[in-house]
Amino acid sequence: MSMSMSMLYEGLLGYLIWQVYTTYISPVELRPEQLVKNVFGIESDLLANMVHFLTAVVVYPVLWMILERMVPGVKEFAWVIRILVLGILTWFLAIGVFSPLAGGAFMAGWSSLTWASLGGHILYSMPITV
């Protein structure tokens, strides 16, 4: 299997894990489509969900691949460190960057949403980084 197809499968698996987590496990409601709508001024739930899906399945796995190539030693990190690095990066982008751009508090005010989101982003990162 080519690296690009493998990367897409990993991103898709991460997205599916995220969906299971947000639907059945997360202690608070996580609505990334609402964040996308607010940041980009999108009115359609379908379009906002598509943007989130493409970000998870394509954009973040590609950025991870670039990071692995540009930062020496990343590939040699222990698997748990790789998971934490990507999980924390995607979490910070969502809650630390995009949430304030959407009019929310930095890091969602360090509320329960902040920590539920961290858990979801770490779970999302597992198939991409391992």
A tleap script that builds the chain and sets N, CA, C and O, in Angstrom:
source leaprc.protein.ff14SB
mol = sequence {
  NMET SER MET SER MET SER MET LEU TYR GLU
  GLY LEU LEU GLY TYR LEU ILE TRP GLN VAL
  TYR THR THR TYR ILE SER PRO VAL GLU LEU
  ARG PRO GLU GLN LEU VAL LYS ASN VAL PHE
  GLY ILE GLU SER ASP LEU LEU ALA ASN MET
  VAL HIE PHE LEU THR ALA VAL VAL VAL TYR
  PRO VAL LEU TRP MET ILE LEU GLU ARG MET
  VAL PRO GLY VAL LYS GLU PHE ALA TRP VAL
  ILE ARG ILE LEU VAL LEU GLY ILE LEU THR
  TRP PHE LEU ALA ILE GLY VAL PHE SER PRO
  LEU ALA GLY GLY ALA PHE MET ALA GLY TRP
  SER SER LEU THR TRP ALA SER LEU GLY GLY
  HIE ILE LEU TYR SER MET PRO ILE THR CVAL
}
set mol.1.N position { 0.848 -1.179 0.000 }
set mol.1.CA position { 0.000 0.000 0.000 }
set mol.1.C position { 0.889 1.236 0.000 }
set mol.1.O position { 1.900 1.282 0.702 }
set mol.2.N position { 0.512 2.233 -0.785 }
set mol.2.CA position { 1.313 3.456 -0.858 }
set mol.2.C position { 1.214 4.233 0.448 }
set mol.2.O position { 0.274 4.063 1.225 }
set mol.3.N position { 2.211 5.093 0.671 }
set mol.3.CA position { 2.227 5.871 1.896 }
set mol.3.C position { 1.020 6.792 1.964 }
set mol.3.O position { 0.458 6.981 3.042 }
set mol.4.N position { 0.604 7.372 0.836 }
set mol.4.CA position { -0.527 8.293 0.857 }
set mol.4.C position { -1.829 7.573 1.206 }
set mol.4.O position { -2.647 8.114 1.951 }
set mol.5.N position { -2.036 6.364 0.683 }
set mol.5.CA position { -3.235 5.602 1.023 }
set mol.5.C position { -3.202 5.176 2.487 }
set mol.5.O position { -4.220 5.235 3.176 }
set mol.6.N position { -2.048 4.754 2.957 }
set mol.6.CA position { -1.900 4.375 4.352 }
set mol.6.C position { -2.228 5.563 5.258 }
set mol.6.O position { -2.919 5.418 6.266 }
set mol.7.N position { -1.725 6.731 4.886 }
set mol.7.CA position { -1.960 7.943 5.661 }
set mol.7.C position { -3.458 8.271 5.703 }
set mol.7.O position { -3.968 8.675 6.748 }
set mol.8.N position { -4.161 8.103 4.586 }
set mol.8.CA position { -5.600 8.365 4.553 }
set mol.8.C position { -6.365 7.373 5.422 }
set mol.8.O position { -7.304 7.755 6.121 }
set mol.9.N position { -5.966 6.094 5.382 }
set mol.9.CA position { -6.610 5.097 6.234 }
set mol.9.C position { -6.386 5.413 7.711 }
set mol.9.O position { -7.300 5.289 8.525 }
set mol.10.N position { -5.181 5.815 8.044 }
set mol.10.CA position { -4.874 6.162 9.431 }
set mol.10.C position { -5.698 7.366 9.874 }
set mol.10.O position { -6.245 7.374 10.977 }
set mol.11.N position { -5.789 8.381 9.017 }
set mol.11.CA position { -6.601 9.553 9.326 }
set mol.11.C position { -8.070 9.191 9.479 }
set mol.11.O position { -8.743 9.694 10.379 }
set mol.12.N position { -8.572 8.320 8.606 }
set mol.12.CA position { -9.961 7.890 8.688 }
set mol.12.C position { -10.209 7.110 9.976 }
set mol.12.O position { -11.221 7.318 10.647 }
set mol.13.N position { -9.291 6.216 10.320 }
set mol.13.CA position { -9.439 5.470 11.564 }
set mol.13.C position { -9.414 6.413 12.770 }
set mol.13.O position { -10.208 6.256 13.697 }
set mol.14.N position { -8.511 7.383 12.759 }
set mol.14.CA position { -8.472 8.371 13.837 }
set mol.14.C position { -9.786 9.142 13.936 }
set mol.14.O position { -10.287 9.387 15.033 }
set mol.15.N position { -10.336 9.520 12.791 }
set mol.15.CA position { -11.610 10.244 12.760 }
set mol.15.C position { -12.732 9.367 13.329 }
set mol.15.O position { -13.569 9.846 14.095 }
set mol.16.N position { -12.748 8.099 12.959 }
set mol.16.CA position { -13.781 7.201 13.477 }
set mol.16.C position { -13.655 7.017 14.987 }
set mol.16.O position { -14.658 6.973 15.699 }
set mol.17.N position { -12.426 6.911 15.466 }
set mol.17.CA position { -12.200 6.828 16.920 }
set mol.17.C position { -12.715 8.093 17.595 }
set mol.17.O position { -13.364 8.020 18.638 }
set mol.18.N position { -12.427 9.258 17.001 }
set mol.18.CA position { -12.913 10.545 17.524 }
set mol.18.C position { -14.440 10.533 17.612 }
set mol.18.O position { -15.012 10.950 18.619 }
set mol.19.N position { -15.101 10.050 16.546 }
set mol.19.CA position { -16.565 10.041 16.515 }
set mol.19.C position { -17.137 9.131 17.599 }
set mol.19.O position { -18.116 9.484 18.257 }
set mol.20.N position { -16.527 7.960 17.785 }
set mol.20.CA position { -16.992 7.062 18.841 }
set mol.20.C position { -16.804 7.726 20.203 }
set mol.20.O position { -17.694 7.684 21.053 }
set mol.21.N position { -15.644 8.335 20.399 }
set mol.21.CA position { -15.363 9.010 21.668 }
set mol.21.C position { -16.375 10.124 21.937 }
set mol.21.O position { -16.950 10.192 23.023 }
set mol.22.N position { -16.594 11.002 20.944 }
set mol.22.CA position { -17.485 12.144 21.175 }
set mol.22.C position { -18.946 11.711 21.325 }
set mol.22.O position { -19.722 12.380 22.006 }
set mol.23.N position { -19.318 10.609 20.700 }
set mol.23.CA position { -20.707 10.155 20.754 }
set mol.23.C position { -21.015 9.348 22.011 }
set mol.23.O position { -22.086 9.502 22.597 }
set mol.24.N position { -20.093 8.493 22.427 }
set mol.24.CA position { -20.398 7.540 23.496 }
set mol.24.C position { -19.600 7.692 24.785 }
set mol.24.O position { -20.028 7.195 25.827 }
set mol.25.N position { -18.456 8.363 24.745 }
set mol.25.CA position { -17.557 8.337 25.902 }
set mol.25.C position { -17.363 9.708 26.539 }
set mol.25.O position { -17.350 9.812 27.765 }
set mol.26.N position { -17.215 10.747 25.751 }
set mol.26.CA position { -16.893 12.068 26.266 }
set mol.26.C position { -17.900 12.519 27.322 }
set mol.26.O position { -19.108 12.378 27.132 }
set mol.27.N position { -17.402 13.060 28.431 }
set mol.27.CA position { -18.316 13.512 29.487 }
set mol.27.C position { -19.042 14.818 29.132 }
set mol.27.O position { -20.022 15.176 29.786 }
set mol.28.N position { -18.576 15.519 28.116 }
set mol.28.CA position { -19.242 16.746 27.662 }
set mol.28.C position { -19.436 16.667 26.153 }
set mol.28.O position { -18.751 15.913 25.462 }
set mol.29.N position { -20.373 17.453 25.662 }
set mol.29.CA position { -20.635 17.461 24.230 }
set mol.29.C position { -19.538 18.233 23.499 }
set mol.29.O position { -19.278 19.401 23.790 }
set mol.30.N position { -18.907 17.558 22.551 }
set mol.30.CA position { -17.894 18.197 21.718 }
set mol.30.C position { -18.506 18.395 20.336 }
set mol.30.O position { -18.972 17.438 19.719 }
set mol.31.N position { -18.505 19.636 19.849 }
set mol.31.CA position { -19.152 19.946 18.577 }
set mol.31.C position { -18.163 20.650 17.654 }
set mol.31.O position { -18.244 21.866 17.473 }
set mol.32.N position { -17.241 19.906 17.073 }
set mol.32.CA position { -16.249 20.544 16.208 }
set mol.32.C position { -16.876 21.234 14.996 }
set mol.32.O position { -16.325 22.209 14.485 }
set mol.33.N position { -18.022 20.736 14.537 }
set mol.33.CA position { -18.657 21.393 13.392 }
set mol.33.C position { -19.106 22.803 13.755 }
set mol.33.O position { -19.095 23.693 12.906 }
set mol.34.N position { -19.500 23.015 15.009 }
set mol.34.CA position { -19.893 24.363 15.451 }
set mol.34.C position { -18.672 25.281 15.482 }
set mol.34.O position { -18.772 26.456 15.130 }
set mol.35.N position { -17.536 24.758 15.895 }
set mol.35.CA position { -16.298 25.532 15.884 }
set mol.35.C position { -15.937 25.926 14.458 }
set mol.35.O position { -15.582 27.077 14.203 }
set mol.36.N position { -16.026 24.980 13.526 }
set mol.36.CA position { -15.738 25.257 12.110 }
set mol.36.C position { -16.695 26.323 11.582 }
set mol.36.O position { -16.274 27.242 10.880 }
set mol.37.N position { -17.972 26.205 11.913 }
set mol.37.CA position { -18.965 27.179 11.453 }
set mol.37.C position { -18.628 28.576 11.944 }
set mol.37.O position { -18.711 29.543 11.187 }
set mol.38.N position { -18.248 28.683 13.208 }
set mol.38.CA position { -17.953 29.988 13.775 }
set mol.38.C position { -16.652 30.590 13.250 }
set mol.38.O position { -16.572 31.799 13.035 }
set mol.39.N position { -15.638 29.759 13.043 }
set mol.39.CA position { -14.352 30.266 12.552 }
set mol.39.C position { -14.462 30.740 11.109 }
set mol.39.O position { -13.959 31.808 10.762 }
set mol.40.N position { -15.117 29.950 10.274 }
set mol.40.CA position { -15.134 30.231 8.843 }
set mol.40.C position { -16.424 30.861 8.346 }
set mol.40.O position { -16.565 31.121 7.151 }
set mol.41.N position { -17.362 31.109 9.240 }
set mol.41.CA position { -18.615 31.731 8.834 }
set mol.41.C position { -19.476 30.836 7.961 }
set mol.41.O position { -20.229 31.321 7.116 }
set mol.42.N position { -19.367 29.539 8.165 }
set mol.42.CA position { -20.143 28.557 7.400 }
set mol.42.C position { -21.493 28.386 8.087 }
set mol.42.O position { -21.562 28.294 9.312 }
set mol.43.N position { -22.545 28.344 7.315 }
set mol.43.CA position { -23.876 28.156 7.897 }
set mol.43.C position { -24.340 26.709 7.867 }
set mol.43.O position { -25.147 26.301 8.702 }
set mol.44.N position { -23.848 25.938 6.927 }
set mol.44.CA position { -24.307 24.563 6.734 }
set mol.44.C position { -23.605 23.597 7.686 }
set mol.44.O position { -22.376 23.563 7.754 }
set mol.45.N position { -24.400 22.807 8.426 }
set mol.45.CA position { -23.826 21.754 9.279 }
set mol.45.C position { -23.072 20.732 8.430 }
set mol.45.O position { -21.997 20.269 8.810 }
set mol.46.N position { -23.645 20.386 7.278 }
set mol.46.CA position { -23.018 19.402 6.402 }
set mol.46.C position { -21.642 19.875 5.942 }
set mol.46.O position { -20.672 19.120 5.997 }
set mol.47.N position { -21.562 21.106 5.495 }
set mol.47.CA position { -20.277 21.641 5.029 }
set mol.47.C position { -19.273 21.732 6.178 }
set mol.47.O position { -18.097 21.413 6.001 }
set mol.48.N position { -19.727 22.160 7.343 }
set mol.48.CA position { -18.831 22.254 8.503 }
set mol.48.C position { -18.318 20.874 8.896 }
set mol.48.O position { -17.141 20.726 9.227 }
set mol.49.N position { -19.182 19.863 8.865 }
set mol.49.CA position { -18.744 18.496 9.153 }
set mol.49.C position { -17.763 17.995 8.107 }
set mol.49.O position { -16.821 17.274 8.436 }
set mol.50.N position { -17.973 18.369 6.849 }
set mol.50.CA position { -17.045 17.969 5.791 }
set mol.50.C position { -15.673 18.607 6.001 }
set mol.50.O position { -14.650 17.955 5.793 }
set mol.51.N position { -15.645 19.867 6.409 }
set mol.51.CA position { -14.367 20.545 6.675 }
set mol.51.C position { -13.641 19.839 7.818 }
set mol.51.O position { -12.437 19.599 7.730 }
set mol.52.N position { -14.354 19.508 8.880 }
set mol.52.CA position { -13.737 18.813 10.004 }
set mol.52.C position { -13.238 17.434 9.578 }
set mol.52.O position { -12.137 17.029 9.952 }
set mol.53.N position { -14.038 16.718 8.801 }
set mol.53.CA position { -13.652 15.399 8.299 }
set mol.53.C position { -12.374 15.481 7.468 }
set mol.53.O position { -11.446 14.701 7.684 }
set mol.54.N position { -12.315 16.417 6.519 }
set mol.54.CA position { -11.134 16.544 5.655 }
set mol.54.C position { -9.899 16.972 6.452 }
set mol.54.O position { -8.784 16.543 6.153 }
set mol.55.N position { -10.098 17.805 7.450 }
set mol.55.CA position { -8.981 18.212 8.307 }
set mol.55.C position { -8.417 16.999 9.038 }
set mol.55.O position { -7.201 16.823 9.117 }
set mol.56.N position { -9.307 16.165 9.571 }
set mol.56.CA position { -8.880 14.997 10.340 }
set mol.56.C position { -8.283 13.904 9.471 }
set mol.56.O position { -7.316 13.254 9.867 }
set mol.57.N position { -8.850 13.697 8.292 }
set mol.57.CA position { -8.443 12.572 7.458 }
set mol.57.C position { -7.265 12.922 6.548 }
set mol.57.O position { -6.454 12.055 6.224 }
set mol.58.N position { -7.167 14.181 6.138 }
set mol.58.CA position { -6.128 14.564 5.179 }
set mol.58.C position { -5.113 15.551 5.774 }
set mol.58.O position { -3.911 15.285 5.767 }
set mol.59.N position { -5.595 16.675 6.281 }
set mol.59.CA position { -4.686 17.765 6.667 }
set mol.59.C position { -3.756 17.367 7.810 }
set mol.59.O position { -2.539 17.493 7.680 }
set mol.60.N position { -4.302 16.893 8.921 }
set mol.60.CA position { -3.444 16.570 10.064 }
set mol.60.C position { -2.495 15.404 9.786 }
set mol.60.O position { -1.339 15.472 10.204 }
set mol.61.N position { -2.922 14.341 9.105 }
set mol.61.CA position { -1.950 13.293 8.764 }
set mol.61.C position { -0.822 13.806 7.857 }
set mol.61.O position { 0.328 13.399 8.019 }
set mol.62.N position { -1.136 14.686 6.914 }
set mol.62.CA position { -0.090 15.262 6.057 }
set mol.62.C position { 0.857 16.120 6.890 }
set mol.62.O position { 2.073 16.056 6.711 }
set mol.63.N position { 0.314 16.913 7.788 }
set mol.63.CA position { 1.182 17.734 8.653 }
set mol.63.C position { 2.061 16.852 9.538 }
set mol.63.O position { 3.220 17.185 9.783 }
set mol.64.N position { 1.523 15.731 10.017 }
set mol.64.CA position { 2.325 14.804 10.819 }
set mol.64.C position { 3.471 14.233 9.991 }
set mol.64.O position { 4.603 14.138 10.466 }
set mol.65.N position { 3.169 13.851 8.738 }
set mol.65.CA position { 4.194 13.308 7.858 }
set mol.65.C position { 5.303 14.353 7.621 }
set mol.65.O position { 6.487 14.016 7.626 }
set mol.66.N position { 4.913 15.605 7.418 }
set mol.66.CA position { 5.895 16.675 7.227 }
set mol.66.C position { 6.727 16.861 8.487 }
set mol.66.O position { 7.945 17.018 8.408 }
set mol.67.N position { 6.083 16.845 9.640 }
set mol.67.CA position { 6.810 16.983 10.910 }
set mol.67.C position { 7.820 15.857 11.082 }
set mol.67.O position { 8.953 16.095 11.499 }
set mol.68.N position { 7.412 14.631 10.761 }
set mol.68.CA position { 8.334 13.491 10.875 }
set mol.68.C position { 9.553 13.652 9.977 }
set mol.68.O position { 10.656 13.240 10.336 }
set mol.69.N position { 9.355 14.245 8.823 }
set mol.69.CA position { 10.463 14.415 7.880 }
set mol.69.C position { 11.351 15.602 8.226 }
set mol.69.O position { 12.552 15.574 7.955 }
set mol.70.N position { 10.778 16.645 8.821 }
set mol.70.CA position { 11.534 17.874 9.048 }
set mol.70.C position { 12.219 17.932 10.410 }
set mol.70.O position { 13.232 18.614 10.563 }
set mol.71.N position { 11.683 17.231 11.386 }
set mol.71.CA position { 12.248 17.282 12.737 }
set mol.71.C position { 12.994 15.977 12.998 }
set mol.71.O position { 12.372 14.924 13.138 }
set mol.72.N position { 14.317 16.042 13.063 }
set mol.72.CA position { 15.107 14.824 13.274 }
set mol.72.C position { 14.714 14.119 14.571 }
set mol.72.O position { 14.516 14.750 15.610 }
set mol.73.N position { 14.609 12.813 14.482 }
set mol.73.CA position { 14.368 12.005 15.664 }
set mol.73.C position { 12.908 11.747 16.005 }
set mol.73.O position { 12.626 10.896 16.849 }
set mol.74.N position { 11.967 12.456 15.377 }
set mol.74.CA position { 10.561 12.265 15.724 }
set mol.74.C position { 10.134 10.822 15.492 }
set mol.74.O position { 9.400 10.256 16.302 }
set mol.75.N position { 10.580 10.227 14.407 }
set mol.75.CA position { 10.211 8.842 14.104 }
set mol.75.C position { 10.745 7.868 15.158 }
set mol.75.O position { 10.193 6.783 15.341 }
set mol.76.N position { 11.807 8.255 15.843 }
set mol.76.CA position { 12.413 7.376 16.843 }
set mol.76.C position { 11.825 7.571 18.235 }
set mol.76.O position { 12.157 6.814 19.147 }
set mol.77.N position { 10.958 8.570 18.421 }
set mol.77.CA position { 10.328 8.758 19.724 }
set mol.77.C position { 9.525 7.508 20.073 }
set mol.77.O position { 9.042 6.807 19.184 }
set mol.78.N position { 9.387 7.238 21.339 }
set mol.78.CA position { 8.520 6.144 21.781 }
set mol.78.C position { 7.106 6.416 21.278 }
set mol.78.O position { 6.702 7.571 21.146 }
set mol.79.N position { 6.358 5.356 20.998 }
set mol.79.CA position { 5.025 5.511 20.412 }
set mol.79.C position { 4.122 6.398 21.256 }
set mol.79.O position { 3.339 7.175 20.710 }
set mol.80.N position { 4.217 6.297 22.562 }
set mol.80.CA position { 3.354 7.105 23.419 }
set mol.80.C position { 3.693 8.592 23.292 }
set mol.80.O position { 2.802 9.439 23.370 }
set mol.81.N position { 4.959 8.908 23.101 }
set mol.81.CA position { 5.372 10.309 22.920 }
set mol.81.C position { 4.845 10.834 21.595 }
set mol.81.O position { 4.366 11.966 21.533 }
set mol.82.N position { 4.921 10.041 20.537 }
set mol.82.CA position { 4.385 10.467 19.232 }
set mol.82.C position { 2.888 10.734 19.325 }
set mol.82.O position { 2.401 11.727 18.784 }
set mol.83.N position { 2.158 9.862 20.003 }
set mol.83.CA position { 0.718 10.061 20.184 }
set mol.83.C position { 0.455 11.370 20.923 }
set mol.83.O position { -0.391 12.166 20.517 }
set mol.84.N position { 1.192 11.580 22.012 }
set mol.84.CA position { 0.994 12.792 22.805 }
set mol.84.C position { 1.344 14.052 22.015 }
set mol.84.O position { 0.649 15.062 22.122 }
set mol.85.N position { 2.412 13.999 21.224 }
set mol.85.CA position { 2.811 15.174 20.440 }
set mol.85.C position { 1.698 15.567 19.467 }
set mol.85.O position { 1.264 16.719 19.460 }
set mol.86.N position { 1.235 14.626 18.650 }
set mol.86.CA position { 0.187 14.975 17.691 }
set mol.86.C position { -1.127 15.295 18.391 }
set mol.86.O position { -1.828 16.226 17.993 }
set mol.87.N position { -1.465 14.541 19.421 }
set mol.87.CA position { -2.701 14.806 20.161 }
set mol.87.C position { -2.726 16.194 20.769 }
set mol.87.O position { -3.729 16.901 20.678 }
set mol.88.N position { -1.630 16.580 21.386 }
set mol.88.CA position { -1.561 17.909 22.007 }
set mol.88.C position { -1.522 19.004 20.945 }
set mol.88.O position { -2.124 20.062 21.128 }
set mol.89.N position { -0.824 18.764 19.839 }
set mol.89.CA position { -0.801 19.762 18.759 }
set mol.89.C position { -2.195 20.001 18.183 }
set mol.89.O position { -2.612 21.150 18.032 }
set mol.90.N position { -2.917 18.932 17.861 }
set mol.90.CA position { -4.250 19.106 17.274 }
set mol.90.C position { -5.217 19.699 18.301 }
set mol.90.O position { -6.075 20.507 17.944 }
set mol.91.N position { -5.089 19.312 19.558 }
set mol.91.CA position { -5.914 19.862 20.633 }
set mol.91.C position { -5.655 21.353 20.788 }
set mol.91.O position { -6.593 22.144 20.888 }
set mol.92.N position { -4.379 21.738 20.806 }
set mol.92.CA position { -4.055 23.157 20.963 }
set mol.92.C position { -4.571 23.975 19.775 }
set mol.92.O position { -5.076 25.082 19.958 }
set mol.93.N position { -4.445 23.441 18.577 }
set mol.93.CA position { -4.975 24.162 17.415 }
set mol.93.C position { -6.481 24.369 17.551 }
set mol.93.O position { -6.988 25.455 17.271 }
set mol.94.N position { -7.189 23.336 17.977 }
set mol.94.CA position { -8.645 23.435 18.101 }
set mol.94.C position { -9.066 24.377 19.227 }
set mol.94.O position { -9.872 25.284 19.020 }
set mol.95.N position { -8.516 24.154 20.414 }
set mol.95.CA position { -8.998 24.862 21.602 }
set mol.95.C position { -8.209 26.139 21.894 }
set mol.95.O position { -8.757 27.109 22.418 }
set mol.96.N position { -6.929 26.132 21.555 }
set mol.96.CA position { -6.089 27.303 21.840 }
set mol.96.C position { -6.065 28.322 20.724 }
set mol.96.O position { -5.859 29.509 20.977 }
set mol.97.N position { -6.274 27.876 19.478 }
set mol.97.CA position { -6.216 28.797 18.332 }
set mol.97.C position { -7.606 29.047 17.751 }
set mol.97.O position { -8.068 30.186 17.692 }
set mol.98.N position { -8.275 27.957 17.319 }
set mol.98.CA position { -9.552 28.142 16.627 }
set mol.98.C position { -10.687 28.576 17.554 }
set mol.98.O position { -11.552 29.345 17.136 }
set mol.99.N position { -10.704 28.105 18.795 }
set mol.99.CA position { -11.758 28.515 19.722 }
set mol.99.C position { -11.746 30.035 19.932 }
set mol.99.O position { -12.806 30.653 19.831 }
set mol.100.N position { -10.603 30.663 20.217 }
set mol.100.CA position { -10.609 32.123 20.331 }
set mol.100.C position { -10.970 32.824 19.013 }
set mol.100.O position { -11.628 33.865 19.026 }
set mol.101.N position { -10.545 32.259 17.883 }
set mol.101.CA position { -10.927 32.855 16.598 }
set mol.101.C position { -12.440 32.811 16.392 }
set mol.101.O position { -13.003 33.658 15.698 }
set mol.102.N position { -13.089 31.825 16.997 }
set mol.102.CA position { -14.536 31.681 16.878 }
set mol.102.C position { -15.281 32.499 17.928 }
set mol.102.O position { -16.511 32.471 17.982 }
set mol.103.N position { -14.541 33.224 18.761 }
set mol.103.CA position { -15.174 34.043 19.784 }
set mol.103.C position { -15.225 33.405 21.155 }
set mol.103.O position { -15.777 33.988 22.088 }
set mol.104.N position { -14.656 32.213 21.292 }
set mol.104.CA position { -14.626 31.535 22.583 }
set mol.104.C position { -13.390 31.924 23.380 }
set mol.104.O position { -12.535 32.677 22.913 }
set mol.105.N position { -13.320 31.400 24.576 }
set mol.105.CA position { -12.182 31.680 25.452 }
set mol.105.C position { -10.967 30.857 25.031 }
set mol.105.O position { -11.107 29.766 24.477 }
set mol.106.N position { -9.779 31.388 25.297 }
set mol.106.CA position { -8.545 30.642 25.059 }
set mol.106.C position { -8.604 29.355 25.861 }
set mol.106.O position { -8.923 29.365 27.050 }
set mol.107.N position { -8.291 28.243 25.198 }
set mol.107.CA position { -8.326 26.907 25.797 }
set mol.107.C position { -9.688 26.621 26.438 }
set mol.107.O position { -9.791 25.897 27.429 }
set mol.108.N position { -10.736 27.218 25.836 }
set mol.108.CA position { -12.118 27.029 26.305 }
set mol.108.C position { -12.238 27.313 27.803 }
set mol.108.O position { -13.037 26.698 28.508 }
set mol.109.N position { -11.419 28.264 28.268 }
set mol.109.CA position { -11.476 28.647 29.678 }
set mol.109.C position { -11.017 27.566 30.638 }
set mol.109.O position { -11.343 27.606 31.824 }
set mol.110.N position { -10.267 26.604 30.136 }
set mol.110.CA position { -9.781 25.473 30.936 }
set mol.110.C position { -10.945 24.757 31.625 }
set mol.110.O position { -10.840 24.339 32.778 }
set mol.111.N position { -12.036 24.628 30.908 }
set mol.111.CA position { -13.242 23.974 31.429 }
set mol.111.C position { -13.187 22.465 31.182 }
set mol.111.O position { -12.193 21.946 30.673 }
set mol.112.N position { -14.249 21.781 31.542 }
set mol.112.CA position { -14.314 20.339 31.285 }
set mol.112.C position { -14.256 20.056 29.789 }
set mol.112.O position { -13.771 18.999 29.387 }
set mol.113.N position { -14.736 20.974 28.959 }
set mol.113.CA position { -14.643 20.810 27.509 }
set mol.113.C position { -13.180 20.736 27.074 }
set mol.113.O position { -12.837 19.965 26.178 }
set mol.114.N position { -12.320 21.530 27.703 }
set mol.114.CA position { -10.894 21.529 27.378 }
set mol.114.C position { -10.305 20.137 27.532 }
set mol.114.O position { -9.606 19.646 26.646 }
set mol.115.N position { -10.591 19.511 28.658 }
set mol.115.CA position { -9.988 18.219 28.974 }
set mol.115.C position { -10.645 17.083 28.197 }
set mol.115.O position { -9.973 16.121 27.825 }
set mol.116.N position { -11.943 17.183 27.950 }
set mol.116.CA position { -12.618 16.181 27.114 }
set mol.116.C position { -12.067 16.234 25.694 }
set mol.116.O position { -11.881 15.200 25.053 }
set mol.117.N position { -11.811 17.427 25.216 }
set mol.117.CA position { -11.242 17.599 23.882 }
set mol.117.C position { -9.829 17.015 23.822 }
set mol.117.O position { -9.464 16.384 22.831 }
set mol.118.N position { -9.042 17.220 24.864 }
set mol.118.CA position { -7.692 16.650 24.896 }
set mol.118.C position { -7.755 15.127 24.779 }
set mol.118.O position { -7.005 14.529 24.007 }
set mol.119.N position { -8.640 14.512 25.537 }
set mol.119.CA position { -8.784 13.061 25.458 }
set mol.119.C position { -9.131 12.600 24.051 }
set mol.119.O position { -8.565 11.625 23.556 }
set mol.120.N position { -10.054 13.293 23.412 }
set mol.120.CA position { -10.444 12.935 22.056 }
set mol.120.C position { -9.331 13.104 21.052 }
set mol.120.O position { -9.171 12.269 20.162 }
set mol.121.N position { -8.551 14.174 21.177 }
set mol.121.CA position { -7.459 14.406 20.236 }
set mol.121.C position { -6.321 13.405 20.424 }
set mol.121.O position { -5.666 13.018 19.456 }
set mol.122.N position { -6.090 12.993 21.651 }
set mol.122.CA position { -5.064 11.967 21.886 }
set mol.122.C position { -5.519 10.635 21.287 }
set mol.122.O position { -4.730 9.947 20.640 }
set mol.123.N position { -6.779 10.270 21.498 }
set mol.123.CA position { -7.292 9.035 20.898 }
set mol.123.C position { -7.246 9.108 19.364 }
set mol.123.O position { -6.881 8.137 18.702 }
set mol.124.N position { -7.617 10.259 18.812 }
set mol.124.CA position { -7.561 10.462 17.365 }
set mol.124.C position { -6.147 10.219 16.829 }
set mol.124.O position { -5.984 9.657 15.746 }
set mol.125.N position { -5.141 10.635 17.571 }
set mol.125.CA position { -3.752 10.585 17.112 }
set mol.125.C position { -3.149 9.181 17.098 }
set mol.125.O position { -2.136 8.949 16.437 }
set mol.126.N position { -3.747 8.269 17.803 }
set mol.126.CA position { -3.145 6.937 17.951 }
set mol.126.C position { -2.862 6.236 16.622 }
set mol.126.O position { -1.721 5.828 16.402 }
set mol.127.N position { -3.831 6.075 15.731 }
set mol.127.CA position { -3.512 5.327 14.503 }
set mol.127.C position { -2.594 6.093 13.547 }
set mol.127.O position { -1.945 5.480 12.700 }
set mol.128.N position { -2.534 7.385 13.667 }
set mol.128.CA position { -1.716 8.189 12.745 }
set mol.128.C position { -0.239 8.106 13.105 }
set mol.128.O position { 0.620 8.102 12.223 }
set mol.129.N position { 0.053 8.040 14.386 }
set mol.129.CA position { 1.433 8.151 14.839 }
set mol.129.C position { 2.094 6.808 15.140 }
set mol.129.O position { 3.320 6.738 15.235 }
set mol.130.N position { 1.326 5.763 15.289 }
set mol.130.CA position { 1.891 4.461 15.680 }
set mol.130.C position { 2.251 3.640 14.457 }
set mol.130.O position { 2.739 2.518 14.589 }
savepdb mol mol.pdb
quit
